[in-house]
Amino acid sequence: MTEKYRGATILVPVKGNSADEEVIRQASMIAKKNRATIYVVSVVVVKQELALESDLPEEVAHGEKVLEAACRIAQEIGVEVETGILQARSAGVAIVEEAVVRSAALIMMAVSYRNRKGEFNMGRTVPYVLKNAPCRVWVFREELQKN
């Protein structure tokens, strides 16, 4: 690993999908080797018809559960993490804005394998982050399930 990440912030957005665990493990190993900081975020997407500051207890509880799981994985590797829950209209916008605010050197995120109309589809968040992030972005796609 290059000196690029020495003492840097690695932003890791998580959703609670199966690929999150591997992303947290990889980010933790990079952070440990480079004395970097890991900031793990869960984004609660607020529907347009609700106020951005709306209380969404179920969504926040899910985010907290996902963040706790991420912390356990990082601690197994010997790395402490900071966590946060962001409420936003768009997960992609929230992730990019958080990367800017925290001067992140790297965003590491997972993408589930989704098949829409016979084609692999990454949704809207990953392409937005890839296009607009001010730093490097590593995307982990989960393994294909064998039939």
C-alpha positions in Angstrom: 0.0 0.0 0.0 1.3 3.4 -0.8 1.9 6.2 1.6 -1.3 7.8 0.2 -3.4 6.4 3.1 -0.9 7.0 6.0 -2.9 8.8 8.6 -5.8 9.3 6.2 -9.5 8.8 6.6 -11.2 5.9 4.9 -15.0 6.4 4.5 -17.0 3.1 4.4 -20.7 3.4 3.8 -22.6 0.3 4.8 -26.2 -0.9 4.3 -26.3 -4.3 6.0 -25.8 -6.4 2.9 -23.6 -9.5 2.6 -20.7 -7.6 1.0 -20.3 -5.1 3.9 -18.3 -7.6 6.0 -15.6 -8.0 3.4 -15.4 -4.2 2.8 -15.0 -3.6 6.5 -12.3 -6.3 6.7 -10.3 -4.8 3.8 -10.7 -1.2 5.1 -9.5 -2.4 8.5 -6.4 -4.0 7.2 -5.5 -0.9 5.1 -6.2 1.3 8.2 -4.1 -0.9 10.5 -1.2 -1.0 8.1 -1.3 2.8 7.5 -2.5 4.1 10.8 -5.5 5.5 9.0 -8.9 6.3 10.5 -12.0 4.4 9.4 -15.3 6.3 9.4 -18.3 4.0 8.8 -21.6 5.5 7.9 -25.1 4.3 7.4 -27.3 6.5 5.3 -31.0 6.7 6.1 -32.7 7.9 2.9 -35.7 10.2 3.6 -38.5 10.1 1.2 -39.4 13.4 -0.5 -42.8 13.6 1.2 -41.2 13.7 4.6 -39.2 16.5 6.2 -35.5 15.8 6.1 -35.3 15.9 9.9 -38.1 13.4 10.3 -37.8 10.8 13.0 -37.4 7.4 11.4 -36.8 5.1 14.3 -36.9 1.8 12.4 -34.4 3.0 9.8 -32.1 4.5 12.4 -32.3 1.3 14.5 -31.3 -0.7 11.4 -28.4 1.7 10.8 -27.2 1.4 14.4 -27.3 -2.4 14.1 -25.3 -2.4 10.9 -22.8 0.0 12.4 -22.4 -2.2 15.5 -21.6 -5.2 13.3 -19.0 -3.1 11.4 -17.4 -2.1 14.7 -17.1 -5.8 15.8 -15.4 -6.8 12.6 -12.9 -3.9 12.8 -12.2 -4.6 16.4 -11.4 -8.2 15.6 -8.6 -6.9 13.3 -7.5 -4.4 16.0 -8.8 -1.2 14.5 -11.1 1.3 16.2 -13.7 3.0 14.0 -15.8 6.1 14.1 -19.4 5.7 13.1 -22.3 7.9 12.1 -25.8 7.8 10.7 -26.6 10.3 8.0 -30.1 11.3 6.9 -30.4 12.5 3.4 -32.6 12.5 0.3 -29.9 10.6 -1.7 -27.3 8.2 -0.3 -24.8 9.0 -3.1 -25.0 12.8 -2.3 -24.6 12.1 1.4 -21.6 9.9 0.9 -19.8 12.3 -1.4 -20.6 15.3 1.0 -19.2 13.3 3.9 -16.1 12.5 2.0 -15.6 16.2 1.4 -16.3 17.2 5.0 -13.9 14.5 6.3 -11.2 15.0 3.6 -11.4 11.3 3.0 -8.6 9.8 0.9 -10.6 6.7 0.0 -14.2 5.5 -0.1 -14.7 1.8 0.1 -18.1 0.5 -0.6 -20.0 -2.7 -1.5 -22.4 -3.3 -4.3 -24.8 -6.2 -4.3 -25.1 -8.2 -7.5 -28.5 -7.1 -8.9 -29.9 -8.3 -12.1 -32.5 -6.1 -13.8 -34.0 -7.0 -17.1 -31.1 -9.5 -17.6 -28.4 -6.9 -17.0 -26.1 -6.3 -14.1 -27.3 -3.1 -12.3 -25.5 -1.1 -9.6 -28.4 1.1 -8.8 -27.9 4.9 -8.4 -25.7 5.3 -5.4 -22.5 3.6 -6.7 -22.4 5.4 -10.1 -23.1 8.7 -8.4 -20.2 8.2 -6.0 -17.9 7.0 -8.7 -18.7 10.1 -10.8 -18.6 12.7 -8.0 -16.2 11.6 -5.2 -13.2 13.9 -4.6 -11.0 10.8 -3.7 -10.3 7.3 -4.8 -13.2 4.9 -4.7 -12.9 1.1 -4.3 -16.1 -0.9 -5.1 -16.5 -4.5 -3.9 -19.1 -6.5 -5.7 -20.3 -9.5 -3.9 -19.7 -12.9 -5.4 -22.1 -14.4 -7.9 -24.3 -17.0 -6.3 -23.9 -20.4 -8.0 -27.1 -22.0 -9.0 
